[in-house]
Amino acid sequence: MEETASSSHPRELSACGTPTDHELLAFYRSEIRFESEVVNGRLQALLGSQAFLVIAYATAMTGSTRRWGDSMVLLIPPLCSLLGFVLALMALPGIRAAYAAIAKWEGKQRVLHQRSPCLAELTLGAGEDETRDMMRRGQKGALFAHQAPFVFLVAWAIFGFIPFYLYLK
């Protein structure tokens, strides 16, 4: 089966077998989009698991009865805290890895834009100042994704000690 060069599909190769600059740009952007979706999926999983655990934790903290006594309050909430802590700790490397991959693809895209000035119209950051401004905004936008696991780690560490504090008080 033979492929022909066409501008209708970005992954097709040009006649000489090497990708054109437009094809490379489309490929880099598709990889950036894929890695962004990976980050979003990981963040959604983290937030969903944390929300579930907060509900379980709060229910266990308020669900103390005479039949079960204080033993369940000293068992279930700390277990929820431990699980939440571990899940947040496990999410951190995956989120960082995805952002590292995004940074590599964006670096290749910047090199391509520098090498091919004709692609300048296909980017929002045509000039050096605009590119730096876009990068700064992107870093600010990614702040939540980078910091969310740390916020959960601190919160679960505090939540883990609250039942014991209340029991000893």
trRosetta pair geometry for C-beta under 8 A, 3 or more apart (Angstrom, degrees):
i j d omega theta_ij theta_ji phi_ij phi_ji
3 12 5.6 -168 175 -146 123 97
3 13 6.5 83 103 39 136 88
4 12 7.5 -2 84 -177 43 138
5 12 6.4 156 -129 132 40 114
5 13 6.9 -73 -96 104 82 47
5 14 4.8 40 -118 -141 130 45
5 15 4.8 -67 -23 -48 136 72
6 9 6.1 48 86 26 106 83
6 12 5.6 28 46 73 80 159
7 22 7.3 -5 -133 110 97 147
8 12 7.9 35 63 13 70 138
9 12 4.8 83 84 -14 101 108
10 22 7.3 -121 -131 135 91 81
10 23 5.4 157 -174 -132 69 62
10 26 3.1 -104 -161 119 148 156
10 27 6.5 -169 139 -49 112 66
10 30 7.3 165 87 -30 140 130
11 23 7.1 122 -106 -161 18 101
11 26 7.5 -119 -54 107 56 120
11 27 6.6 103 -100 -87 72 97
12 23 7.3 -112 68 -119 52 130
13 17 5.6 15 153 -144 141 31
13 18 6.9 124 -162 55 107 8
13 19 5.8 -87 -122 -80 73 63
13 23 7.2 106 -111 179 41 169
14 17 7.4 -59 74 12 68 18
14 18 6.5 -21 49 71 106 55
14 19 6.7 128 -1 -135 93 24
14 20 5.0 95 -48 -43 129 96
14 23 7.1 -143 -35 -9 90 146
19 23 4.0 -130 -168 94 99 126
19 24 5.1 127 118 -56 126 80
19 27 7.0 -20 -166 -9 163 140
20 23 4.7 98 51 7 74 103
20 24 7.0 -136 96 -4 40 86
21 24 5.6 -52 -146 37 33 112
21 25 6.2 36 153 -21 65 104
21 112 6.3 152 -153 -172 89 104
21 115 7.6 -157 -117 97 122 104
21 116 4.3 95 -148 -74 156 170
21 118 7.4 103 88 67 151 106
21 119 6.0 -124 147 -54 122 126
22 25 5.7 -51 -146 35 31 113
22 26 6.4 31 153 -17 63 105
22 119 7.4 -177 -86 -99 62 104
23 26 5.7 -53 -148 37 31 111
23 27 6.3 32 152 -19 64 107
24 27 5.6 -56 -148 37 32 112
24 28 6.2 31 155 -19 67 105
24 112 5.7 -166 115 -122 125 144
25 28 5.8 -51 -144 36 30 109
25 29 6.3 26 157 -15 63 109
25 109 6.8 85 -130 -135 68 89
25 112 6.0 -177 -78 129 80 147
25 119 5.9 -180 -75 -142 149 137
25 122 6.4 49 166 113 155 148
26 29 5.9 -58 -147 40 28 109
26 30 6.3 30 154 -21 64 106
27 30 5.7 -55 -148 34 30 110
27 31 6.5 28 154 -17 64 105
28 31 5.8 -57 -152 37 31 110
28 32 6.4 32 151 -19 66 105
28 105 5.4 158 -162 -176 81 92
28 106 8.0 129 169 -87 113 29
28 108 5.5 -155 -117 97 127 109
28 109 4.4 161 142 -77 147 94
28 112 6.7 -157 -13 9 156 150
29 32 5.5 -50 -144 36 35 112
29 33 6.2 39 153 -21 65 105
29 109 7.1 90 -62 -105 69 135
30 33 5.5 -51 -147 37 33 115
30 34 6.3 37 151 -23 64 104
31 34 5.5 -49 -146 34 33 114
31 35 6.4 29 156 -14 65 105
31 101 7.8 -117 160 157 102 103
31 105 4.7 -160 103 -121 116 146
32 35 6.0 -56 -147 40 30 107
32 36 6.2 34 152 -22 64 107
32 102 5.8 80 -139 -140 76 79
32 105 4.8 -165 -69 110 82 135
32 106 6.3 86 -105 -64 127 78
32 109 7.2 -12 -43 -33 137 144
33 36 5.6 -55 -147 35 29 114
33 37 6.5 30 153 -19 63 104
34 37 5.8 -56 -153 35 31 111
34 38 6.6 35 148 -22 64 102
35 38 5.3 -46 -149 30 38 117
35 39 6.6 41 151 -19 65 99
35 98 5.2 161 -173 -168 88 83
35 99 8.0 147 156 -81 118 24
35 101 4.7 -159 -121 100 143 115
35 102 4.6 -168 110 -69 137 82
35 105 6.7 173 9 12 143 142
36 39 5.7 -49 -151 34 35 111
36 40 6.4 35 150 -18 65 105
36 98 8.0 138 -85 163 22 115
36 102 6.5 85 -63 -103 73 129
37 40 5.5 -51 -145 38 35 114
37 41 6.3 38 154 -21 65 104
38 41 5.8 -54 -150 36 29 112
38 42 6.4 26 154 -16 63 107
38 98 4.8 -162 100 -122 114 131
39 42 5.8 -59 -149 39 30 109
39 43 6.2 28 155 -17 66 108
39 95 6.1 79 -136 -138 85 71
39 98 4.4 178 -69 119 86 144
39 99 6.5 76 -95 -59 135 75
39 102 7.4 -18 -31 -36 135 136
39 145 5.9 14 176 -153 118 148
40 43 5.8 -55 -145 39 30 110
40 44 6.2 31 156 -20 65 107
41 44 5.7 -54 -145 36 29 111
41 45 6.4 29 155 -18 64 105
42 45 5.7 -53 -147 36 31 111
42 46 6.3 32 153 -19 64 106
42 91 6.1 145 172 -154 102 94
42 94 5.1 -167 -132 120 148 122
42 95 5.5 -166 113 -77 140 78
42 98 6.7 -171 12 -9 143 150
43 46 5.6 -54 -146 37 33 112
43 47 6.1 27 158 -15 67 108
43 95 7.0 81 -66 -106 81 118
43 145 5.7 -74 -82 -120 132 89
43 148 6.7 85 -136 49 95 162
44 47 5.9 -55 -141 41 29 107
44 48 6.1 30 158 -19 64 110
45 48 5.8 -56 -144 39 27 111
45 49 6.3 23 160 -15 63 108
45 91 7.5 -178 91 -110 100 118
46 49 6.1 -60 -148 38 26 105
46 50 6.2 21 157 -16 64 112
46 87 6.9 157 -131 146 71 102
46 88 6.8 85 -155 -107 111 61
46 91 4.4 61 -92 -122 123 163
46 95 7.9 -13 -30 -55 150 126
46 148 6.5 107 117 125 141 128
46 149 6.9 -76 -154 -81 150 82
46 152 7.4 -136 173 -18 109 162
47 50 5.7 -57 -142 40 29 110
47 51 6.2 33 157 -23 65 106
47 148 7.4 -52 -71 -174 89 144
48 51 5.8 -53 -146 33 28 111
48 52 6.5 28 156 -17 62 105
49 52 5.8 -54 -151 37 33 112
49 53 6.3 28 154 -15 66 109
49 84 7.6 167 132 -116 94 67
49 87 5.2 -131 123 177 143 157
50 53 5.7 -57 -145 41 32 109
50 54 6.3 36 155 -23 66 104
50 84 6.0 84 -121 -142 72 103
50 87 7.1 -165 -67 97 75 131
50 88 7.1 60 -84 -70 116 99
50 152 5.6 -93 -113 -120 138 132
51 54 5.8 -51 -146 32 30 111
51 55 6.6 30 154 -17 62 104
52 55 5.9 -58 -155 35 30 110
52 56 6.4 27 151 -15 66 108
53 56 5.5 -52 -144 40 36 112
53 57 6.0 41 154 -24 67 106
53 80 5.1 154 -167 -171 90 95
53 83 6.1 -161 -118 93 133 108
53 84 4.4 167 128 -75 158 106
53 87 7.5 -176 -28 28 151 145
54 57 5.5 -51 -143 36 30 115
54 58 6.2 28 157 -17 65 106
54 84 7.7 84 -56 -101 65 146
55 58 6.0 -55 -144 39 28 107
55 59 6.2 28 156 -19 63 109
56 59 5.8 -56 -145 38 28 111
56 60 6.3 26 157 -17 64 108
56 76 7.5 -125 157 168 94 108
56 80 5.1 -176 101 -111 109 134
57 60 5.9 -60 -149 38 26 108
57 61 6.3 24 154 -19 64 108
57 76 7.9 176 -117 132 46 88
57 77 5.2 80 -149 -132 77 79
57 80 4.2 -167 -78 111 86 150
57 81 6.8 89 -113 -56 128 72
57 84 7.6 -22 -49 -26 134 141
57 159 6.1 -4 -170 178 151 136
58 61 5.7 -54 -145 36 31 111
58 62 6.3 9 162 -2 66 110
59 62 6.4 -70 -145 47 26 95
59 63 5.5 26 160 -29 66 124
60 63 5.7 -59 -128 36 25 114
60 72 6.8 -135 -160 148 93 94
60 73 6.8 153 153 -115 84 53
60 76 3.8 -142 -145 107 145 128
60 77 4.9 -172 99 -58 124 77
60 80 6.6 177 22 -13 144 138
61 64 7.7 -28 173 -28 31 98
61 73 6.6 79 -125 -140 45 94
61 77 5.4 65 -67 -81 85 137
61 162 7.6 -7 -116 111 133 124
61 163 6.9 -131 -109 -85 90 96
63 72 7.4 -69 98 118 99 132
64 68 7.0 -131 -150 78 51 108
64 69 7.6 -28 -164 152 91 17
64 70 6.5 13 -143 -99 125 53
64 72 6.8 173 -110 72 66 103
64 73 4.9 -5 -86 -55 112 125
65 68 5.1 76 58 23 88 94
65 69 7.8 -39 86 -32 54 28
66 69 6.8 24 -167 -76 33 59
68 71 6.6 -125 162 57 76 88
68 72 4.3 -4 157 -8 130 132
69 72 7.1 127 71 7 57 86
70 73 5.1 -57 -157 41 58 114
70 74 6.0 49 147 -16 82 106
70 167 6.0 120 179 -121 133 108
71 74 5.8 -63 -149 44 32 105
71 75 6.0 22 154 -17 68 116
72 75 5.5 -63 -138 42 33 107
72 76 5.5 12 177 -6 75 113
73 76 7.1 -44 -110 41 21 94
73 77 6.4 7 -169 4 54 118
73 163 5.4 -179 151 -148 82 116
73 166 7.8 -82 152 87 131 123
73 167 7.0 160 104 -73 115 109
74 77 7.8 -46 -117 43 14 97
74 78 6.9 5 177 -2 47 122
74 163 5.5 167 -104 144 50 125
74 164 6.8 81 -129 -81 93 67
74 167 5.9 32 -80 -65 110 157
75 78 6.8 -84 -162 42 17 101
75 79 6.4 10 158 -16 61 116
76 79 5.7 -62 -148 38 30 111
76 80 6.3 30 157 -19 67 104
77 80 5.5 -52 -145 36 35 112
77 81 6.3 38 154 -21 66 104
77 159 6.9 -127 174 161 101 92
77 160 7.7 170 134 -119 84 39
77 162 7.2 -81 147 74 143 99
77 163 4.7 146 72 -47 133 135
78 81 5.3 -51 -146 36 36 116
78 82 6.3 39 154 -22 67 102
78 160 5.2 71 -131 -150 73 76
78 163 6.0 -103 -43 42 90 135
78 164 7.5 55 -71 -34 125 100
79 82 5.6 -49 -146 34 33 112
79 83 6.3 32 155 -16 64 106
80 83 5.8 -57 -147 40 30 110
80 84 6.2 30 155 -18 65 108
80 159 7.6 -70 98 134 98 129
81 84 5.8 -56 -145 39 29 110
81 85 6.2 32 155 -22 64 108
81 156 4.7 148 -161 -171 72 82
81 157 7.5 129 178 -81 115 16
81 159 4.6 -171 -104 99 113 98
81 160 3.5 172 135 -78 153 81
82 85 5.6 -54 -147 35 29 114
82 86 6.3 26 156 -17 64 107
82 156 7.7 158 -63 167 15 120
82 160 6.6 89 -54 -109 65 124
83 86 5.8 -55 -146 38 30 109
83 87 6.3 29 156 -18 65 107
84 87 5.8 -55 -144 38 30 110
84 88 6.3 27 158 -16 64 107
84 152 6.4 -129 164 177 98 105
84 155 7.8 -70 135 94 136 96
84 156 4.2 -169 97 -102 111 134
84 159 7.4 14 59 65 146 141
85 88 6.0 -59 -151 38 26 108
85 89 6.3 26 152 -19 63 110
85 152 7.6 179 -104 137 41 87
85 153 6.0 76 -140 -131 75 61
85 156 4.1 -162 -65 112 80 140
85 157 6.5 92 -103 -60 125 66
85 160 7.1 -5 -38 -46 134 133
86 89 5.6 -57 -146 38 31 113
86 90 6.2 29 155 -19 66 107
87 90 5.7 -56 -145 37 30 110
87 91 6.4 32 155 -24 64 106
87 152 7.8 -68 87 142 89 144
88 91 5.8 -54 -147 31 31 112
88 92 7.0 48 153 -39 61 96
88 148 7.9 -138 -141 129 101 73
88 149 4.6 148 -178 -153 85 74
88 150 7.9 172 164 -49 122 16
88 152 3.7 -167 -101 98 144 123
88 153 5.0 -156 110 -60 137 72
88 156 6.6 -176 10 4 137 138
89 92 6.1 -41 -160 7 32 118
89 149 7.1 130 -80 -178 25 116
89 153 6.4 90 -67 -98 78 111
90 93 7.5 -56 -171 28 38 97
90 94 7.6 24 147 -5 65 113
91 94 5.9 -71 -161 44 44 110
91 95 5.9 38 153 -20 80 111
91 149 5.2 -166 83 -95 104 120
92 95 6.1 -61 -147 37 27 107
92 96 6.3 22 160 -14 65 110
92 149 4.2 -178 -77 125 88 167
92 150 7.7 82 -103 -51 122 69
93 96 5.7 -59 -145 42 32 110
93 97 6.0 35 157 -24 68 107
94 97 5.7 -52 -143 34 29 112
94 98 6.5 28 158 -17 63 104
95 98 6.0 -55 -150 35 30 109
95 99 6.5 24 154 -12 64 108
95 145 5.8 -171 -167 165 124 94
95 146 7.0 176 134 -99 124 45
95 148 8.0 -176 -108 55 171 106
95 149 6.7 -169 25 -23 144 128
96 99 5.9 -60 -149 41 32 107
96 100 6.3 35 153 -23 67 105
96 146 7.6 76 -87 -124 75 82
97 100 5.6 -52 -148 33 32 113
97 101 6.5 32 153 -18 64 103
98 101 5.7 -52 -151 35 34 111
98 102 6.5 37 150 -20 65 103
99 102 5.4 -47 -145 35 38 115
99 103 6.4 43 153 -22 65 102
99 142 6.4 108 -121 -168 129 144
99 145 7.2 149 -65 113 126 130
99 146 7.1 8 -35 -79 168 97
100 103 5.6 -51 -150 34 32 113
100 104 6.7 34 151 -20 63 102
101 104 5.7 -52 -151 33 35 112
101 105 6.5 28 154 -13 66 105
102 105 6.0 -59 -149 41 31 106
102 106 6.1 29 154 -17 67 109
103 106 5.7 -56 -143 40 30 110
103 107 6.3 37 154 -24 63 104
104 107 5.6 -52 -151 32 30 115
104 108 6.7 29 152 -16 63 102
105 108 5.7 -50 -150 36 36 111
105 109 6.4 39 149 -21 65 104
106 109 5.3 -51 -147 36 36 116
106 110 6.4 41 151 -23 66 100
107 110 5.7 -49 -148 32 32 111
107 111 6.6 33 152 -17 63 103
108 111 5.7 -52 -150 35 34 112
108 112 6.4 37 150 -20 65 105
109 112 5.6 -53 -150 36 33 114
109 113 6.4 34 152 -19 65 103
110 113 5.6 -53 -149 36 33 111
110 114 6.4 31 153 -18 66 105
110 131 7.0 95 -123 -160 110 138
111 114 5.7 -55 -148 37 32 110
111 115 6.1 28 154 -17 66 110
112 115 5.7 -58 -143 41 30 109
112 116 6.0 -17 170 24 67 109
112 119 6.7 -9 134 53 92 166
113 116 6.7 -75 -131 61 22 76
113 117 7.9 63 173 -101 58 36
113 119 5.4 -119 -116 91 65 117
113 120 6.6 100 -164 -87 96 59
113 123 5.9 -2 -113 -16 140 155
114 117 8.0 2 -164 -70 25 68
116 119 4.7 60 104 -3 106 111
117 120 5.5 -6 -173 -27 60 116
118 121 7.7 -37 171 15 49 99
119 122 5.0 -56 -171 38 71 116
119 123 6.9 53 139 -15 86 106
120 123 6.4 -73 -157 38 37 101
120 126 4.5 68 -177 -139 98 97
121 126 7.4 26 -78 -98 33 123
123 126 6.0 149 81 -73 95 59
124 130 6.9 -143 132 162 67 119
124 134 6.0 131 92 -93 109 138
125 130 4.1 179 -140 119 65 92
125 131 3.6 112 159 -84 132 57
125 132 7.9 149 -153 11 132 38
125 133 7.1 178 -113 56 108 83
125 134 4.3 -97 -62 2 128 140
125 135 7.9 49 -96 -26 165 79
126 130 5.9 29 42 60 58 147
126 131 7.9 -140 53 -48 15 90
127 130 4.6 92 55 12 80 104
127 131 6.8 -141 96 -8 41 88
128 131 5.7 -54 -148 34 30 113
128 132 6.5 29 155 -16 64 104
129 132 5.9 -54 -149 37 31 109
129 133 6.3 31 152 -19 65 108
130 133 5.5 -54 -146 38 32 113
130 134 6.3 35 154 -20 65 104
131 134 5.7 -53 -148 36 31 111
131 135 6.4 31 153 -19 64 105
132 135 5.6 -54 -148 36 32 112
132 136 6.3 34 153 -21 65 105
133 136 5.7 -52 -147 35 31 112
133 137 6.4 30 154 -16 64 106
134 137 5.8 -55 -147 39 31 110
134 138 6.2 35 153 -21 65 107
135 138 5.5 -54 -148 36 31 115
135 139 6.5 32 153 -20 64 103
136 139 5.8 -53 -150 34 31 110
136 140 6.5 30 152 -16 64 104
137 140 5.7 -54 -148 38 34 111
137 141 6.2 35 152 -20 65 108
138 141 5.5 -54 -146 38 31 114
138 142 6.3 23 157 -14 65 109
139 142 5.9 -60 -144 41 30 106
139 143 7.1 60 149 -54 59 84
140 143 5.6 -22 -163 -19 38 119
141 144 7.9 -47 171 17 41 96
142 145 5.1 -55 -164 42 67 115
142 146 5.8 62 140 -21 86 105
143 146 5.9 -63 -147 41 30 107
143 147 5.8 6 164 -3 69 118
144 147 6.2 -71 -136 48 24 96
144 148 5.8 42 166 -47 66 103
145 148 6.3 -33 -135 6 22 116
147 150 5.3 -63 -161 43 57 113
147 151 5.9 59 145 -27 84 103
148 151 5.7 -54 -146 34 32 112
148 152 6.4 28 158 -14 66 106
149 152 5.7 -58 -149 41 33 110
149 153 6.2 39 152 -26 67 104
150 153 5.5 -48 -146 31 34 115
150 154 6.5 30 157 -15 65 103
151 154 6.1 -57 -152 38 30 107
151 155 6.2 27 153 -17 65 111
152 155 5.5 -55 -139 40 33 111
152 156 6.0 27 163 -15 68 108
153 156 6.2 -60 -145 40 23 104
153 157 6.4 26 155 -21 61 107
154 157 5.7 -55 -150 33 30 113
154 158 6.6 26 154 -14 64 106
155 158 5.9 -59 -153 39 31 108
155 159 6.1 28 152 -17 68 110
156 159 5.3 -51 -136 42 36 113
156 160 6.1 47 158 -31 65 101
157 160 5.8 -50 -152 25 27 116
157 161 7.3 14 155 -9 58 105
158 161 6.3 -68 -159 38 33 102
158 162 6.7 47 149 -41 68 100
159 162 5.6 -39 -149 8 38 120
160 163 7.9 -59 -180 22 31 97
161 164 5.7 -66 -161 46 53 110
161 165 5.7 56 146 -27 82 109
162 165 5.6 -58 -143 37 31 114
162 166 6.1 27 162 -15 67 108
163 166 5.9 -58 -146 41 29 108
163 167 6.1 30 155 -21 65 110
164 167 5.6 -53 -142 37 31 113
164 168 6.2 21 161 -11 65 109
165 168 6.2 -62 -146 41 25 102
165 169 6.2 34 154 -35 62 109
166 169 5.6 -49 -143 22 29 119
